[in-house]
Amino acid sequence: MKRFLPLFAVLLSACASAPAPAPSDQEIAQLMQREQLQGLALAVVDDGQVKSVRTWGWRNAEKKLPLQKDTIMYGASLTKAAFAYMLLQLADEGRLDLDAPLERLLPRPLPEYKKPFDYADLAGDERWRRITPRILLTHSSGFANFRWLEPDKKLRFHFDPGARYAYSGEGFYLLQLILEQGLGLDTKAEMQRRVFDRFGMRNTSMQWRPDFAANLADGYDEHGKMAPHDERSNVRAAGSMDTSIEDQARLWAGIVRGDGLSPASRAALSKGWLPIVSRHQFPTLEEGSAAWPQWLAAGLGVVSFQDRSGPAWFKGGHNDTTANMVICLDAKRRCVVMLSNDVRAERIYPELARRVLGENDMPWAWEYKGSSPR
């Protein structure tokens, strides 16, 4: 019998690494009906290549317009990961030092800037000088998610920069300021050239395009109420990207492969730079701490965790009518990319991820504050 053991071990290894069977259309339909979802798009990346791209339901249920692979959907905070990927290219070229303090990256003191973002509120608080791009990319700036969530709508530090993780779109606004005012680059043009064109993302932009209107997904909130797709006129690194499931599949396959990055920078993207001990992702400044068995940590624009298969990472994107989630397993270079124009889709994402990736340790309780499939 002993001579058969090596072959048996090989077969076990092959079975362990084989892709999980994709959910059938019938299974998807049952899940969507259960949660009354209007539209869902799903892509699978395997070994760094796009394996499948599928869609179900409606981009506009009232008009019975089907959601298609090239339908324009709101990327929400998936924008942050794409922007981080572009910044890492600049770091590889020696044009951006991720650990340089802000006072070395901008020609003027931060509180003097009024446009496109006003930083006068930070006058008198010298902690802005300690901020680095890496601190901003790991969501440890000390800012609230957005200043308009503050009682007085003013920007302030809630803790010293770099001290802990607290998700902040304001941090990505500041990264955009560094790019535009410090390096003299145009965010829209750099994203188009370095990311969208590189991966053949023909239906993706950081700013509204009139040609998007012909095949556009409107959104649906928790109660099923429709909200028209927002035609975002301002380029925002924190979340202005319009895109499609086809394009997101290409993007995440390229990110997994590390196209356009040095091996060191690709590894840095998903490396856990700062341990995350918050109980939940939102609200961002929630008190309390937790010891996550998955060893949650902030990567550069993504969140890393330890899966049973090895290192893994993810990025979500959410608003009242949008539910996006990407989860990638490094050992198998496998990702599931899930987009929806219906926020209720978040209820079925744990099930879909399990069906595509197999049993995994994605920290759903942290990301969705304890939500799980019914």
C-alpha positions in Angstrom: 0.0 0.0 0.0 2.8 2.4 0.8 3.8 2.9 -2.9 0.3 4.3 -3.5 0.5 6.9 -0.8 2.3 9.6 -2.9 -0.3 9.4 -5.6 -3.1 9.5 -3.1 -1.5 12.7 -1.6 -1.3 14.3 -5.0 -5.0 13.5 -5.7 -6.0 15.0 -2.3 -3.9 18.1 -3.1 -5.6 18.5 -6.5 -9.0 18.2 -5.0 -8.2 20.8 -2.4 -7.1 23.3 -5.0 -9.9 22.6 -7.5 -12.4 25.5 -8.0 -15.7 25.1 -6.1 -18.6 24.4 -8.5 -20.2 27.7 -9.7 -23.7 28.4 -8.4 -26.3 27.5 -11.0 -28.8 30.0 -12.5 -31.5 28.3 -10.5 -29.6 28.7 -7.2 -29.0 32.4 -8.0 -32.6 32.9 -8.9 -33.7 31.4 -5.6 -31.4 33.6 -3.6 -32.4 36.7 -5.5 -36.1 35.9 -5.0 -35.5 35.2 -1.3 -34.1 38.7 -0.8 -36.1 40.4 -3.6 -33.0 41.5 -5.4 -33.3 43.4 -8.7 -29.9 43.0 -10.2 -26.7 40.9 -9.6 -23.4 40.5 -11.4 -20.7 38.0 -10.6 -17.3 37.2 -12.0 -14.8 34.6 -11.1 -11.0 34.9 -11.4 -9.0 31.7 -11.3 -5.2 31.6 -11.4 -5.1 35.3 -12.3 -7.4 34.9 -15.3 -11.0 35.8 -15.9 -12.9 32.5 -15.8 -16.5 33.6 -16.0 -18.7 36.7 -16.0 -22.5 36.4 -15.4 -25.4 38.7 -14.7 -29.0 38.2 -13.6 -32.1 40.4 -13.1 -32.7 44.0 -14.0 -30.8 47.2 -14.4 -34.2 48.9 -14.1 -37.0 46.7 -12.9 -39.7 49.2 -13.6 -38.9 49.3 -17.3 -37.8 45.6 -17.4 -34.4 46.5 -18.7 -32.0 43.6 -18.2 -28.6 43.9 -16.4 -25.9 42.9 -18.8 -22.2 42.3 -18.6 -21.4 45.7 -20.0 -24.1 47.6 -18.0 -22.7 50.6 -16.3 -22.8 50.2 -12.5 -21.5 52.3 -9.6 -18.1 51.2 -8.5 -18.4 53.0 -5.1 -15.4 52.3 -2.9 -13.9 49.8 -5.2 -12.5 53.1 -6.7 -10.1 53.2 -3.7 -8.4 50.0 -4.6 -8.0 50.9 -8.2 -6.6 54.3 -7.2 -4.2 52.6 -4.7 -3.0 50.4 -7.5 -2.2 53.4 -9.6 -0.3 55.1 -6.8 1.8 52.0 -6.4 2.9 52.3 -10.0 4.1 55.9 -9.2 5.9 54.5 -6.2 7.7 51.9 -8.4 8.8 54.8 -10.6 10.3 56.7 -7.7 7.8 59.5 -8.1 5.9 58.9 -4.9 7.5 58.0 -1.5 4.8 56.2 0.4 6.5 57.0 3.7 7.3 60.7 3.1 5.6 63.1 5.5 3.0 65.4 4.0 5.0 68.5 4.5 7.5 67.1 2.0 4.9 66.1 -0.6 3.0 69.4 -0.9 4.4 72.8 -1.9 2.4 74.6 0.7 1.2 73.8 4.2 -1.9 71.6 4.1 -4.2 74.1 5.9 -3.6 76.6 3.1 -5.5 74.5 0.6 -9.1 75.5 -0.2 -9.8 73.6 -3.5 -10.8 71.0 -4.5 -10.9 70.2 -0.7 -10.7 72.7 2.1 -8.2 72.0 4.9 -8.4 75.2 6.8 -10.0 73.3 9.7 -6.6 71.8 10.5 -4.9 75.1 11.1 -3.3 75.0 14.5 -3.1 71.2 14.7 0.4 70.2 13.5 -0.4 66.5 13.4 -1.1 66.9 9.6 2.7 67.0 9.2 3.0 63.4 10.3 0.6 62.0 7.6 2.2 59.8 4.9 0.6 58.2 1.9 1.0 54.8 3.6 -1.0 56.1 6.6 -3.7 57.3 4.2 -3.8 54.0 2.2 -4.2 52.0 5.5 -7.1 54.2 6.7 -5.2 55.4 9.8 -5.3 59.2 9.2 -7.4 59.9 12.3 -10.2 61.5 10.3 -13.8 60.5 10.2 -15.1 58.8 7.1 -16.2 62.1 5.7 -16.3 65.5 7.4 -19.9 66.0 6.6 -20.6 63.2 9.1 -19.2 65.4 11.9 -21.8 67.3 14.0 -20.3 70.6 12.9 -19.2 69.4 9.4 -15.6 70.2 10.2 -12.5 68.1 9.5 -10.6 67.1 12.6 -8.3 64.4 14.0 -9.9 61.8 16.3 -6.5 60.1 17.0 -2.9 60.5 16.1 -2.1 59.6 12.4 -1.0 56.0 12.1 -2.3 55.0 15.6 -5.1 52.7 14.4 -7.5 51.7 11.6 -10.6 53.8 11.0 -12.0 53.8 7.4 -11.8 57.2 5.9 -12.8 58.6 2.5 -11.2 61.8 3.6 -7.9 60.1 3.5 -8.3 59.3 -0.2 -9.3 62.9 -0.8 -6.0 63.9 0.7 -4.1 61.3 -1.5 -5.8 62.9 -4.5 -4.5 66.3 -3.3 -1.0 64.9 -3.1 -1.3 63.5 -6.6 -2.6 66.7 -8.2 -0.9 69.5 -6.1 2.2 67.7 -5.1 3.0 65.7 -8.3 1.1 67.9 -10.7 -0.8 65.0 -12.2 -4.4 64.7 -13.3 -6.3 62.0 -11.4 -8.7 61.2 -14.2 -6.0 61.0 -16.9 -3.6 58.8 -14.7 -6.4 56.4 -13.8 -7.5 56.1 -17.4 -3.9 55.5 -18.7 -2.4 53.5 -16.0 -5.4 51.3 -14.9 -8.5 51.4 -17.2 -6.6 51.4 -20.6 -4.1 48.9 -19.3 -6.8 46.3 -18.5 -9.0 47.1 -21.4 -11.8 48.6 -19.2 -13.8 50.3 -22.0 -16.8 51.0 -19.9 -15.1 52.5 -16.8 -14.4 56.1 -16.0 -13.7 58.3 -13.0 -16.2 60.8 -14.3 -19.7 60.5 -15.9 -19.7 59.9 -19.6 -22.8 60.7 -21.7 -22.5 57.3 -23.6 -23.1 55.5 -20.3 -26.8 56.6 -20.3 -27.8 54.0 -22.9 -27.0 51.0 -20.6 -27.1 52.2 -17.1 -28.1 50.5 -13.8 -30.4 52.4 -11.5 -30.2 51.5 -7.8 -32.5 49.9 -5.2 -32.4 50.5 -1.5 -33.2 48.3 1.5 -36.9 48.8 0.9 -36.8 48.2 -2.8 -37.2 51.9 -3.7 -35.5 52.9 -6.9 -33.0 55.7 -7.0 -31.6 56.9 -10.4 -27.9 56.4 -11.1 -26.0 59.4 -10.0 -24.2 61.2 -12.9 -21.0 62.1 -11.0 -19.4 65.1 -12.5 -16.5 65.4 -10.1 -13.5 63.0 -10.1 -13.1 61.6 -6.6 -10.4 59.0 -5.6 -12.7 57.9 -2.7 -15.5 56.7 -5.0 -16.5 58.2 -8.3 -15.8 55.3 -10.6 -18.5 54.0 -12.9 -17.8 50.6 -14.3 -19.2 47.2 -15.4 -18.8 43.6 -14.2 -16.8 42.8 -17.3 -14.3 45.6 -16.5 -14.1 44.7 -12.8 -13.3 41.2 -13.7 -10.4 42.4 -15.9 -9.2 44.8 -13.2 -9.1 42.3 -10.4 -7.5 39.6 -12.6 -4.8 42.1 -13.5 -4.3 43.1 -9.8 -3.9 39.5 -8.8 -1.3 39.0 -11.5 0.4 42.3 -10.5 0.4 43.7 -14.1 2.2 47.0 -14.1 3.7 46.6 -10.7 7.0 45.3 -9.3 6.7 42.1 -7.4 7.5 44.1 -4.2 4.7 46.6 -4.8 2.2 43.8 -5.7 3.0 42.1 -2.4 2.8 45.4 -0.5 -0.8 45.9 -1.8 -2.2 43.0 0.1 0.3 42.8 2.9 -1.2 43.5 6.4 0.5 46.7 7.4 -1.6 47.7 10.4 -3.6 45.3 12.6 -7.3 45.9 12.7 -8.9 45.5 16.2 -12.2 47.4 15.7 -15.4 45.3 16.2 -16.8 46.5 12.9 -15.8 48.5 9.8 -18.7 50.9 10.3 -19.3 53.2 12.1 -15.7 54.0 11.6 -15.0 55.6 15.0 -16.9 53.0 17.0 -15.4 52.4 20.5 -14.3 48.9 21.6 -11.8 46.3 20.3 -11.8 42.7 19.2 -9.2 40.0 18.6 -10.0 38.6 15.1 -8.8 35.0 14.6 -8.4 35.9 10.9 -5.6 38.4 11.8 -7.4 41.3 10.1 -5.0 44.1 8.9 -5.0 47.1 6.6 -3.4 46.6 3.3 -2.8 49.4 0.8 -6.4 50.1 -0.3 -7.6 46.6 0.6 -8.1 44.6 3.9 -6.0 41.5 4.4 -6.9 38.5 6.5 -5.6 35.0 7.1 -7.8 32.4 5.4 -7.6 28.7 5.9 -6.0 28.6 2.4 -3.4 31.2 3.3 -3.2 35.0 2.8 -6.3 36.6 1.5 -7.7 40.1 1.0 -10.9 41.9 0.1 -12.5 45.2 -0.8 -16.1 46.3 -0.5 -18.1 49.2 -2.0 -21.4 50.3 -0.6 -24.0 53.0 -0.5 -27.7 53.1 0.1 -28.4 51.4 -3.3 -25.1 49.7 -4.1 -23.5 46.5 -2.9 -20.1 45.5 -4.2 -17.6 43.0 -2.8 -14.3 41.4 -4.1 -12.6 38.6 -2.2 -9.2 37.2 -3.3 -7.3 34.1 -2.1 -3.6 34.5 -2.8 -2.6 30.9 -2.7 -4.9 30.1 -5.6 -4.9 33.5 -7.3 -8.7 33.2 -7.1 -11.3 35.9 -6.7 -15.0 36.4 -6.6 -16.2 39.7 -7.8 -19.8 40.6 -6.9 -21.6 43.8 -8.0 -25.2 44.7 -7.4 -27.4 47.7 -8.0 -29.5 46.5 -5.0 -28.1 46.9 -1.5 -29.9 43.9 -0.3 -27.5 41.7 -2.2 -25.1 41.9 0.8 -27.4 39.3 2.5 -26.5 36.7 -0.1 -22.8 37.5 -0.6 -21.5 35.1 2.1 -23.3 32.3 0.4 -22.1 33.2 -3.0 -18.5 33.5 -1.8 -18.7 30.1 -0.2 -20.0 28.6 -3.4 -17.3 30.1 -5.6 -14.3 30.0 -3.2 -15.2 27.1 -1.1 -15.2 27.3 2.7 -13.4 30.4 3.7 -12.7 32.8 6.6 -13.9 36.1 5.2 -14.7 38.3 8.2 -18.4 39.0 7.3 -19.2 40.0 10.9 -16.7 42.9 10.7 -17.5 44.0 7.2 -21.3 43.9 7.5 -21.6 44.3 11.3 -22.8 40.8 12.1 -24.8 40.1 9.0 -25.0 36.6 7.7 -27.2 34.7 5.2 -30.6 33.7 6.5 
